[in-house]
Amino acid sequence: MQIYTIGHSTHTIDEFIGLLKNAGIDTVVDVRSSPYSKHNPQFNRESLKVELAKQEIIYIFMGDELGARHREPEVLEADGRVNFEKVRGLESFKNGIKRVITGAEKGYGIALMCSEKDPMECHRFSLVSYALKKEGVSVRHILADGTIKENVEFEECFLNKNNDMFKTKEQEIEEGYKVIEEKVAFVN
C-alpha cells in the first residue's frame, strides 16, 4: 500500500492537477489546519474542491485530525510548541491515520496535501508520514518538479549526521525526525 504527499507551493491550479494526475492521484487529503492561502487563493478549501471535482479528483479536508496546529494542553510543551509525538497519541490523530489507510486499502490513489514545497519543511513529513511509516505504509513525496521520492530517501539524510558509531540507524532516523519537528512544529 502506498500513500503520497504533495505541497501546493505556488503552483497554478493546472500545474498542481498535472502533478496529481502524473502520479495517479484521485483523492487529495488536505492536512492543513487552516485550509486557506492568502498568497495562493487557488488553494483555498472551497476553490480547490471545485477545481479538483472538475478533474474527477476527490477532495477531503482532514486538517482537524492530521493538521499541525493544536491547542490541546496535553500536546503542548511549556513554550507553547506542539509536540508531534504527543499529537500522534491523540485519538483524533490515530483515527485520521486509520481513515487514510482505509482509503488506500480500498484502492484510492491518495495524496496528503499541505502548503510547503519541501516535505522536509512540513508536518506532512515529520508528523503524518512518520505515523504512516510506523503503520507499515509506503510513503512517497511528489516534489514541485514532478519528481517522486520515497520517504526513505529523505530519512537517509539523517544518517551519520553526528558520526556517532554507537547509534543504530533507527536511532539516527528518530533523532532526524525530532530535528525536523523542532523546525516545523507550530508554536501557540
N, CA and C atoms as a LAMMPS dump frame, in Angstrom:
ITEM: TIMESTEP
0
ITEM: NUMBER OF ATOMS
564
ITEM: BOX BOUNDS ff ff ff
-5.0000000000000000e+02 5.0000000000000000e+02
-5.0000000000000000e+02 5.0000000000000000e+02
-5.0000000000000000e+02 5.0000000000000000e+02
ITEM: ATOMS id mol type element x y z
1 1 1 N 0.846 -1.179 0
2 1 2 C 0 0 0
3 1 3 C 0.887 1.236 0
4 2 1 N 0.422 2.229 -0.741
5 2 2 C 1.22 3.422 -0.934
6 2 3 C 0.364 4.669 -0.79
7 3 1 N 0.922 5.679 -0.134
8 3 2 C 0.263 6.969 0.006
9 3 3 C 1.291 8.032 -0.354
10 4 1 N 0.835 9.061 -1.034
11 4 2 C 1.703 10.145 -1.48
12 4 3 C 1.482 11.393 -0.627
13 5 1 N 2.433 12.325 -0.723
14 5 2 C 2.235 13.661 -0.171
15 5 3 C 2.596 14.66 -1.265
16 6 1 N 2.072 15.872 -1.115
17 6 2 C 2.376 16.943 -2.061
18 6 3 C 2.198 18.283 -1.359
19 7 1 N 3.017 19.239 -1.726
20 7 2 C 2.853 20.61 -1.255
21 7 3 C 2.332 21.446 -2.408
22 8 1 N 1.311 22.254 -2.167
23 8 2 C 0.771 23.042 -3.284
24 8 3 C 1.714 24.163 -3.685
25 9 1 N 2.547 24.628 -2.767
26 9 2 C 3.547 25.646 -3.054
27 9 3 C 2.899 26.822 -3.782
28 10 1 N 3.53 27.304 -4.835
29 10 2 C 2.995 28.44 -5.594
30 10 3 C 2.527 28.009 -6.98
31 11 1 N 2.236 26.734 -7.135
32 11 2 C 1.786 26.211 -8.424
33 11 3 C 0.495 26.887 -8.875
34 12 1 N 0.304 26.916 -10.18
35 12 2 C -1.024 27.254 -10.688
36 12 3 C -1.882 26.021 -10.437
37 13 1 N -3.171 26.175 -10.532
38 13 2 C -4.043 25.024 -10.311
39 13 3 C -3.81 23.966 -11.391
40 14 1 N -3.537 24.388 -12.613
41 14 2 C -3.28 23.431 -13.693
42 14 3 C -1.987 22.65 -13.464
43 15 1 N -0.947 23.339 -13.001
44 15 2 C 0.317 22.646 -12.695
45 15 3 C 0.1 21.623 -11.58
46 16 1 N -0.629 22.036 -10.567
47 16 2 C -0.895 21.17 -9.431
48 16 3 C -1.668 19.919 -9.864
49 17 1 N -2.702 20.116 -10.629
50 17 2 C -3.5 18.98 -11.108
51 17 3 C -2.658 18.074 -11.999
52 18 1 N -1.785 18.663 -12.804
53 18 2 C -0.882 17.863 -13.626
54 18 3 C 0.016 16.969 -12.787
55 19 1 N 0.545 17.508 -11.696
56 19 2 C 1.383 16.705 -10.792
57 19 3 C 0.58 15.545 -10.208
58 20 1 N -0.647 15.837 -9.805
59 20 2 C -1.51 14.792 -9.237
60 20 3 C -1.787 13.697 -10.267
61 21 1 N -2.175 14.099 -11.453
62 21 2 C -2.532 13.121 -12.491
63 21 3 C -1.318 12.27 -12.884
64 22 1 N -0.146 12.904 -12.985
65 22 2 C 1.065 12.15 -13.339
66 22 3 C 1.397 11.08 -12.311
67 23 1 N 0.974 11.291 -11.07
68 23 2 C 1.237 10.314 -10.009
69 23 3 C 0.06 9.357 -9.799
70 24 1 N -1 9.507 -10.575
71 24 2 C -2.155 8.622 -10.448
72 24 3 C -3.018 8.92 -9.238
73 25 1 N -3.033 10.16 -8.816
74 25 2 C -3.801 10.557 -7.627
75 25 3 C -5.251 10.848 -8.013
76 26 1 N -6.192 10.253 -7.266
77 26 2 C -7.606 10.547 -7.48
78 26 3 C -8.266 11.11 -6.223
79 27 1 N -7.48 11.248 -5.157
80 27 2 C -8.009 11.768 -3.889
81 27 3 C -6.96 12.639 -3.212
82 28 1 N -7.33 13.88 -2.917
83 28 2 C -6.45 14.792 -2.189
84 28 3 C -6.994 14.928 -0.779
85 29 1 N -6.144 14.611 0.195
86 29 2 C -6.492 14.78 1.604
87 29 3 C -5.735 16.004 2.104
88 30 1 N -6.47 17.059 2.395
89 30 2 C -5.9 18.328 2.836
90 30 3 C -5.583 18.227 4.326
91 31 1 N -4.292 18.285 4.672
92 31 2 C -3.881 18.159 6.076
93 31 3 C -3.469 19.508 6.669
94 32 1 N -3.846 20.603 6.009
95 32 2 C -3.574 21.929 6.566
96 32 3 C -4.577 22.204 7.677
97 33 1 N -4.103 22.697 8.788
98 33 2 C -5.016 23.061 9.875
99 33 3 C -5.947 24.178 9.443
100 34 1 N -5.415 25.101 8.677
101 34 2 C -6.204 26.204 8.139
102 34 3 C -6.134 26.102 6.616
103 35 1 N -7.2 25.618 5.982
104 35 2 C -7.158 25.311 4.551
105 35 3 C -7.333 26.524 3.627
106 36 1 N -6.533 27.549 3.874
107 36 2 C -6.626 28.773 3.085
108 36 3 C -5.224 29.308 2.827
109 37 1 N -5.089 30.053 1.734
110 37 2 C -3.81 30.644 1.382
111 37 3 C -4.032 32.073 0.905
112 38 1 N -3.465 33.014 1.624
113 38 2 C -3.589 34.422 1.255
114 38 3 C -2.868 34.697 -0.071
115 39 1 N -1.72 34.064 -0.255
116 39 2 C -0.896 34.326 -1.435
117 39 3 C -1.257 33.438 -2.631
118 40 1 N -1.91 32.318 -2.381
119 40 2 C -2.285 31.378 -3.438
120 40 3 C -3.754 30.978 -3.269
121 41 1 N -4.661 31.91 -3.563
122 41 2 C -6.082 31.658 -3.296
123 41 3 C -6.671 30.481 -4.07
124 42 1 N -5.985 30.043 -5.123
125 42 2 C -6.467 28.874 -5.857
126 42 3 C -6.458 27.622 -4.981
127 43 1 N -5.769 27.706 -3.833
128 43 2 C -5.716 26.571 -2.92
129 43 3 C -6.572 26.768 -1.674
130 44 1 N -7.446 27.767 -1.689
131 44 2 C -8.42 27.892 -0.614
132 44 3 C -9.374 26.713 -0.716
133 45 1 N -9.807 26.238 0.412
134 45 2 C -10.595 24.997 0.505
135 45 3 C -11.711 24.893 -0.537
136 46 1 N -12.567 25.894 -0.604
137 46 2 C -13.728 25.831 -1.488
138 46 3 C -13.304 25.847 -2.955
139 47 1 N -12.378 26.74 -3.308
140 47 2 C -11.906 26.84 -4.696
141 47 3 C -11.239 25.551 -5.134
142 48 1 N -10.393 25.026 -4.279
143 48 2 C -9.665 23.801 -4.601
144 48 3 C -10.614 22.626 -4.8
145 49 1 N -11.584 22.521 -3.924
146 49 2 C -12.552 21.42 -4.023
147 49 3 C -13.278 21.455 -5.37
148 50 1 N -13.677 22.639 -5.808
149 50 2 C -14.38 22.797 -7.085
150 50 3 C -13.468 22.418 -8.248
151 51 1 N -12.241 22.929 -8.248
152 51 2 C -11.31 22.66 -9.353
153 51 3 C -10.939 21.185 -9.434
154 52 1 N -10.737 20.561 -8.287
155 52 2 C -10.413 19.128 -8.285
156 52 3 C -11.601 18.303 -8.782
157 53 1 N -12.803 18.676 -8.377
158 53 2 C -14.003 17.941 -8.808
159 53 3 C -14.155 17.977 -10.331
160 54 1 N -13.787 19.099 -10.956
161 54 2 C -13.85 19.203 -12.416
162 54 3 C -12.962 18.152 -13.08
163 55 1 N -11.933 17.723 -12.361
164 55 2 C -10.985 16.733 -12.884
165 55 3 C -11.258 15.33 -12.316
166 56 1 N -12.395 15.209 -11.643
167 56 2 C -12.795 13.946 -11.008
168 56 3 C -11.792 13.484 -9.953
169 57 1 N -11.279 14.458 -9.226
170 57 2 C -10.386 14.191 -8.095
171 57 3 C -11.158 14.559 -6.83
172 58 1 N -11.216 13.643 -5.905
173 58 2 C -11.944 13.837 -4.643
174 58 3 C -11.111 14.72 -3.719
175 59 1 N -11.768 15.638 -3.02
176 59 2 C -11.11 16.487 -2.026
177 59 3 C -11.692 16.153 -0.656
178 60 1 N -10.814 15.888 0.303
179 60 2 C -11.235 15.611 1.68
180 60 3 C -10.407 16.475 2.612
181 61 1 N -11.078 17.224 3.464
182 61 2 C -10.369 18.028 4.469
183 61 3 C -10.182 17.205 5.74
184 62 1 N -8.923 17.061 6.175
185 62 2 C -8.626 16.352 7.425
186 62 3 C -7.645 17.134 8.289
187 63 1 N -7.665 18.445 8.163
188 63 2 C -6.772 19.283 8.948
189 63 3 C -7.057 19.229 10.441
190 64 1 N -8.311 18.951 10.798
191 64 2 C -8.629 18.839 12.223
192 64 3 C -7.957 17.618 12.843
193 65 1 N -7.89 16.541 12.083
194 65 2 C -7.288 15.305 12.59
195 65 3 C -5.779 15.259 12.374
196 66 1 N -5.312 15.684 11.188
197 66 2 C -3.917 15.484 10.803
198 66 3 C -3.122 16.778 10.644
199 67 1 N -3.709 17.888 11.038
200 67 2 C -3.011 19.171 10.942
201 67 3 C -1.948 19.348 12.02
202 68 1 N -1.147 20.373 11.867
203 68 2 C -0.022 20.617 12.783
204 68 3 C -0.366 21.558 13.934
205 69 1 N -1.44 22.312 13.787
206 69 2 C -1.771 23.311 14.818
207 69 3 C -2.734 22.709 15.835
208 70 1 N -2.281 22.658 17.046
209 70 2 C -3.103 22.114 18.129
210 70 3 C -3.047 23.052 19.318
211 71 1 N -4.139 23.074 20.055
212 71 2 C -4.207 23.899 21.261
213 71 3 C -4.5 23.069 22.512
214 72 1 N -4.657 21.747 22.316
215 72 2 C -4.922 20.892 23.465
216 72 3 C -3.721 20.94 24.411
217 73 1 N -3.95 21.265 25.686
218 73 2 C -2.83 21.395 26.634
219 73 3 C -1.956 20.144 26.722
220 74 1 N -2.55 18.971 26.527
221 74 2 C -1.782 17.732 26.682
222 74 3 C -0.762 17.507 25.573
223 75 1 N -0.809 18.296 24.479
224 75 2 C 0.179 18.121 23.402
225 75 3 C 1.137 19.302 23.287
226 76 1 N 1.03 20.256 24.214
227 76 2 C 1.872 21.443 24.166
228 76 3 C 3.028 21.355 25.158
229 77 1 N 4.178 21.833 24.719
230 77 2 C 5.331 21.965 25.603
231 77 3 C 5.166 23.259 26.402
232 78 1 N 6.031 23.476 27.371
233 78 2 C 5.947 24.667 28.225
234 78 3 C 6.037 25.962 27.419
235 79 1 N 6.784 25.946 26.317
236 79 2 C 6.937 27.143 25.488
237 79 3 C 5.806 27.316 24.471
238 80 1 N 4.795 26.437 24.514
239 80 2 C 3.669 26.515 23.602
240 80 3 C 3.872 25.744 22.311
241 81 1 N 5.023 25.121 22.157
242 81 2 C 5.315 24.344 20.943
243 81 3 C 4.525 23.041 20.961
244 82 1 N 3.969 22.696 19.798
245 82 2 C 3.227 21.447 19.653
246 82 3 C 4.231 20.291 19.604
247 83 1 N 3.98 19.278 20.426
248 83 2 C 4.829 18.086 20.468
249 83 3 C 4.19 17.019 19.583
250 84 1 N 4.858 16.708 18.46
251 84 2 C 4.292 15.779 17.488
252 84 3 C 4.124 14.372 18.047
253 85 1 N 5.013 13.967 18.899
254 85 2 C 4.878 12.627 19.5
255 85 3 C 3.575 12.539 20.291
256 86 1 N 3.274 13.596 21.023
257 86 2 C 2.03 13.623 21.797
258 86 3 C 0.812 13.72 20.875
259 87 1 N 0.938 14.462 19.77
260 87 2 C -0.171 14.557 18.81
261 87 3 C -0.487 13.175 18.245
262 88 1 N 0.559 12.41 17.932
263 88 2 C 0.347 11.065 17.387
264 88 3 C -0.373 10.158 18.388
265 89 1 N -0.399 10.529 19.649
266 89 2 C -1.107 9.767 20.671
267 89 3 C -2.578 10.144 20.808
268 90 1 N -2.992 11.243 20.173
269 90 2 C -4.386 11.668 20.25
270 90 3 C -5.283 10.704 19.478
271 91 1 N -6.444 10.397 20.022
272 91 2 C -7.391 9.511 19.34
273 91 3 C -7.812 10.084 17.996
274 92 1 N -8.003 11.397 17.937
275 92 2 C -8.417 12.011 16.667
276 92 3 C -7.344 11.815 15.596
277 93 1 N -6.078 11.941 15.968
278 93 2 C -4.99 11.73 15.015
279 93 3 C -4.944 10.263 14.58
280 94 1 N -5.014 9.356 15.541
281 94 2 C -4.989 7.922 15.218
282 94 3 C -6.141 7.554 14.289
283 95 1 N -7.323 8.112 14.56
284 95 2 C -8.482 7.836 13.706
285 95 3 C -8.285 8.402 12.302
286 96 1 N -7.65 9.574 12.215
287 96 2 C -7.354 10.159 10.909
288 96 3 C -6.403 9.283 10.105
289 97 1 N -5.368 8.773 10.766
290 97 2 C -4.417 7.874 10.105
291 97 3 C -5.138 6.614 9.623
292 98 1 N -5.98 6.055 10.483
293 98 2 C -6.736 4.849 10.092
294 98 3 C -7.629 5.128 8.888
295 99 1 N -8.251 6.283 8.877
296 99 2 C -9.144 6.641 7.77
297 99 3 C -8.374 6.736 6.448
298 100 1 N -7.189 7.342 6.482
299 100 2 C -6.361 7.455 5.279
300 100 3 C -5.926 6.066 4.812
301 101 1 N -5.496 5.241 5.733
302 101 2 C -5.074 3.877 5.389
303 101 3 C -6.232 3.088 4.798
304 102 1 N -7.403 3.208 5.391
305 102 2 C -8.587 2.51 4.869
306 102 3 C -8.876 2.942 3.437
307 103 1 N -8.754 4.239 3.167
308 103 2 C -8.967 4.734 1.807
309 103 3 C -7.974 4.131 0.828
310 104 1 N -6.717 4.054 1.228
311 104 2 C -5.69 3.457 0.36
312 104 3 C -5.964 1.975 0.144
313 105 1 N -6.404 1.293 1.208
314 105 2 C -6.735 -0.137 1.089
315 105 3 C -7.891 -0.369 0.123
316 106 1 N -8.793 0.605 0.04
317 106 2 C -9.941 0.499 -0.869
318 106 3 C -9.556 0.833 -2.31
319 107 1 N -8.301 1.222 -2.515
320 107 2 C -7.825 1.479 -3.871
321 107 3 C -7.758 2.924 -4.306
322 108 1 N -8.029 3.847 -3.406
323 108 2 C -7.919 5.258 -3.765
324 108 3 C -6.443 5.638 -3.869
325 109 1 N -6.126 6.45 -4.865
326 109 2 C -4.773 6.999 -5.019
327 109 3 C -4.717 8.293 -4.239
328 110 1 N -4.176 8.237 -3.029
329 110 2 C -4.256 9.351 -2.077
330 110 3 C -2.968 10.157 -2.028
331 111 1 N -3.129 11.491 -2.057
332 111 2 C -2.025 12.412 -1.788
333 111 3 C -2.429 13.302 -0.626
334 112 1 N -1.615 13.313 0.405
335 112 2 C -1.806 14.217 1.535
336 112 3 C -1.238 15.565 1.116
337 113 1 N -2.032 16.606 1.197
338 113 2 C -1.596 17.914 0.73
339 113 3 C -1.437 18.912 1.863
340 114 1 N -0.328 19.638 1.802
341 114 2 C -0.115 20.786 2.67
342 114 3 C 0.404 21.906 1.774
343 115 1 N 0.876 22.978 2.34
344 115 2 C 1.294 24.105 1.509
345 115 3 C 2.789 24.111 1.169
346 116 1 N 3.632 23.609 2.049
347 116 2 C 5.069 23.732 1.857
348 116 3 C 5.567 22.927 0.663
349 117 1 N 6.437 23.53 -0.089
350 117 2 C 7.041 22.908 -1.273
351 117 3 C 7.875 21.685 -0.896
352 118 1 N 8.708 21.82 0.119
353 118 2 C 9.649 20.777 0.523
354 118 3 C 9.058 19.968 1.674
355 119 1 N 8.898 18.651 1.513
356 119 2 C 8.336 17.843 2.599
357 119 3 C 9.141 17.947 3.892
358 120 1 N 10.443 18.155 3.782
359 120 2 C 11.289 18.223 4.983
360 120 3 C 11.069 19.512 5.774
361 121 1 N 10.282 20.417 5.219
362 121 2 C 9.953 21.654 5.922
363 121 3 C 8.483 21.695 6.303
364 122 1 N 7.888 20.502 6.387
365 122 2 C 6.444 20.425 6.587
366 122 3 C 6.075 19.296 7.553
367 123 1 N 4.98 19.508 8.261
368 123 2 C 4.49 18.485 9.18
369 123 3 C 4.001 17.238 8.457
370 124 1 N 3.701 17.344 7.169
371 124 2 C 3.235 16.142 6.453
372 124 3 C 4.326 15.077 6.438
373 125 1 N 5.588 15.495 6.559
374 125 2 C 6.7 14.549 6.643
375 125 3 C 6.945 14.132 8.089
376 126 1 N 7.205 15.102 8.955
377 126 2 C 7.657 14.768 10.314
378 126 3 C 6.547 14.344 11.262
379 127 1 N 5.305 14.604 10.938
380 127 2 C 4.185 14.169 11.776
381 127 3 C 3.393 13.046 11.1
382 128 1 N 2.869 13.32 9.908
383 128 2 C 1.934 12.387 9.288
384 128 3 C 2.65 11.217 8.594
385 129 1 N 3.635 11.504 7.761
386 129 2 C 4.353 10.418 7.077
387 129 3 C 5.018 9.489 8.081
388 130 1 N 5.534 10.074 9.144
389 130 2 C 6.157 9.295 10.214
390 130 3 C 5.16 8.27 10.774
391 131 1 N 3.949 8.733 11.047
392 131 2 C 2.929 7.844 11.611
393 131 3 C 2.52 6.77 10.601
394 132 1 N 2.401 7.143 9.341
395 132 2 C 2.045 6.163 8.306
396 132 3 C 3.142 5.11 8.166
397 133 1 N 4.378 5.554 8.2
398 133 2 C 5.513 4.629 8.113
399 133 3 C 5.452 3.615 9.26
400 134 1 N 5.147 4.086 10.451
401 134 2 C 5.059 3.198 11.617
402 134 3 C 3.931 2.175 11.46
403 135 1 N 2.955 2.483 10.605
404 135 2 C 1.849 1.563 10.326
405 135 3 C 2.155 0.652 9.141
406 136 1 N 3.37 0.743 8.619
407 136 2 C 3.785 -0.123 7.521
408 136 3 C 3.396 0.372 6.134
409 137 1 N 3.027 1.641 6.032
410 137 2 C 2.625 2.224 4.76
411 137 3 C 3.855 2.782 4.046
412 138 1 N 3.924 2.562 2.749
413 138 2 C 4.967 3.153 1.919
414 138 3 C 4.535 4.575 1.574
415 139 1 N 5.369 5.553 1.895
416 139 2 C 5.038 6.951 1.63
417 139 3 C 5.989 7.481 0.562
418 140 1 N 5.398 8.145 -0.417
419 140 2 C 6.162 8.763 -1.496
420 140 3 C 5.782 10.232 -1.562
421 141 1 N 6.766 11.069 -1.865
422 141 2 C 6.553 12.514 -1.899
423 141 3 C 6.655 13.034 -3.328
424 142 1 N 5.61 13.727 -3.774
425 142 2 C 5.601 14.361 -5.09
426 142 3 C 6.239 15.733 -4.923
427 143 1 N 7.359 15.948 -5.584
428 143 2 C 8.08 17.21 -5.467
429 143 3 C 7.606 18.206 -6.522
430 144 1 N 7.96 19.46 -6.338
431 144 2 C 7.468 20.545 -7.193
432 144 3 C 7.816 20.351 -8.661
433 145 1 N 8.925 19.675 -8.955
434 145 2 C 9.326 19.468 -10.35
435 145 3 C 8.734 18.187 -10.944
436 146 1 N 7.898 17.497 -10.179
437 146 2 C 7.275 16.261 -10.651
438 146 3 C 8.015 15.004 -10.246
439 147 1 N 9.218 15.159 -9.722
440 147 2 C 9.965 14.017 -9.228
441 147 3 C 9.216 13.406 -8.051
442 148 1 N 9.277 12.09 -7.95
443 148 2 C 8.66 11.401 -6.822
444 148 3 C 9.766 10.69 -6.054
445 149 1 N 9.848 10.962 -4.746
446 149 2 C 10.876 10.354 -3.912
447 149 3 C 10.239 9.553 -2.788
448 150 1 N 10.853 8.442 -2.504
449 150 2 C 10.427 7.6 -1.389
450 150 3 C 10.757 8.296 -0.071
451 151 1 N 9.961 8.051 0.937
452 151 2 C 10.202 8.611 2.265
453 151 3 C 11.598 8.254 2.761
454 152 1 N 12.014 7.023 2.511
455 152 2 C 13.317 6.549 2.986
456 152 3 C 14.459 7.38 2.403
457 153 1 N 14.28 7.937 1.209
458 153 2 C 15.324 8.773 0.62
459 153 3 C 15.555 10.027 1.458
460 154 1 N 14.49 10.552 2.035
461 154 2 C 14.624 11.715 2.914
462 154 3 C 15.234 11.305 4.252
463 155 1 N 14.854 10.137 4.737
464 155 2 C 15.404 9.65 6.01
465 155 3 C 16.902 9.41 5.934
466 156 1 N 17.388 9.026 4.764
467 156 2 C 18.817 8.753 4.612
468 156 3 C 19.676 9.976 4.906
469 157 1 N 19.112 11.165 4.725
470 157 2 C 19.899 12.373 5.014
471 157 3 C 20.124 12.549 6.517
472 158 1 N 19.374 11.796 7.33
473 158 2 C 19.564 11.85 8.784
474 158 3 C 20.773 11.041 9.233
475 159 1 N 21.187 10.103 8.418
476 159 2 C 22.21 9.15 8.842
477 159 3 C 23.597 9.782 8.882
478 160 1 N 24.335 9.397 9.897
479 160 2 C 25.722 9.831 10.088
480 160 3 C 25.888 11.337 10.249
481 161 1 N 24.843 12.017 10.667
482 161 2 C 24.947 13.46 10.907
483 161 3 C 25.882 13.758 12.078
484 162 1 N 25.81 12.917 13.103
485 162 2 C 26.622 13.149 14.303
486 162 3 C 27.856 12.26 14.356
487 163 1 N 27.998 11.415 13.348
488 163 2 C 29.121 10.474 13.315
489 163 3 C 29.266 9.705 14.624
490 164 1 N 28.149 9.304 15.174
491 164 2 C 28.148 8.541 16.419
492 164 3 C 28.015 7.063 16.075
493 165 1 N 29.134 6.364 16.125
494 165 2 C 29.141 4.961 15.716
495 165 3 C 28.376 4.057 16.675
496 166 1 N 27.968 4.586 17.813
497 166 2 C 27.246 3.774 18.787
498 166 3 C 25.736 3.839 18.614
499 167 1 N 25.27 4.694 17.705
500 167 2 C 23.836 4.795 17.458
501 167 3 C 23.459 3.888 16.293
502 168 1 N 22.296 3.281 16.427
503 168 2 C 21.793 2.46 15.338
504 168 3 C 21.199 3.368 14.26
505 169 1 N 20.98 2.808 13.102
506 169 2 C 20.348 3.539 12.005
507 169 3 C 18.983 4.052 12.453
508 170 1 N 18.224 3.207 13.15
509 170 2 C 16.893 3.6 13.619
510 170 3 C 16.964 4.775 14.595
511 171 1 N 17.96 4.764 15.482
512 171 2 C 18.121 5.875 16.43
513 171 3 C 18.446 7.173 15.698
514 172 1 N 19.308 7.081 14.7
515 172 2 C 19.656 8.279 13.93
516 172 3 C 18.448 8.825 13.188
517 173 1 N 17.629 7.938 12.636
518 173 2 C 16.429 8.373 11.925
519 173 3 C 15.451 9.031 12.889
520 174 1 N 15.252 8.425 14.052
521 174 2 C 14.352 9.015 15.06
522 174 3 C 14.83 10.412 15.453
523 175 1 N 16.127 10.569 15.659
524 175 2 C 16.677 11.88 16.008
525 175 3 C 16.468 12.877 14.878
526 176 1 N 16.604 12.411 13.64
527 176 2 C 16.386 13.28 12.486
528 176 3 C 14.967 13.808 12.432
529 177 1 N 14.009 12.934 12.691
530 177 2 C 12.608 13.374 12.723
531 177 3 C 12.4 14.425 13.808
532 178 1 N 13.032 14.244 14.953
533 178 2 C 12.881 15.216 16.044
534 178 3 C 13.462 16.582 15.661
535 179 1 N 14.578 16.582 14.935
536 179 2 C 15.183 17.836 14.479
537 179 3 C 14.225 18.568 13.533
538 180 1 N 13.633 17.826 12.594
539 180 2 C 12.673 18.43 11.665
540 180 3 C 11.465 18.951 12.436
541 181 1 N 10.98 18.159 13.38
542 181 2 C 9.831 18.568 14.199
543 181 3 C 10.114 19.9 14.89
544 182 1 N 11.298 20.035 15.46
545 182 2 C 11.655 21.281 16.166
546 182 3 C 11.561 22.48 15.238
547 183 1 N 11.895 22.276 13.959
548 183 2 C 11.871 23.367 12.989
549 183 3 C 10.459 23.719 12.541
550 184 1 N 9.594 22.704 12.399
551 184 2 C 8.294 22.949 11.769
552 184 3 C 7.12 22.97 12.73
553 185 1 N 7.317 22.554 13.98
554 185 2 C 6.197 22.483 14.928
555 185 3 C 5.622 23.883 15.184
556 186 1 N 4.323 23.948 15.21
557 186 2 C 3.605 25.176 15.47
558 186 3 C 3.803 25.612 16.918
559 187 1 N 3.983 26.906 17.121
560 187 2 C 4.098 27.453 18.476
561 187 3 C 2.907 28.367 18.711
562 188 1 N 2.134 28.057 19.763
563 188 2 C 0.962 28.866 20.101
564 188 3 C 1.37 30.174 20.742
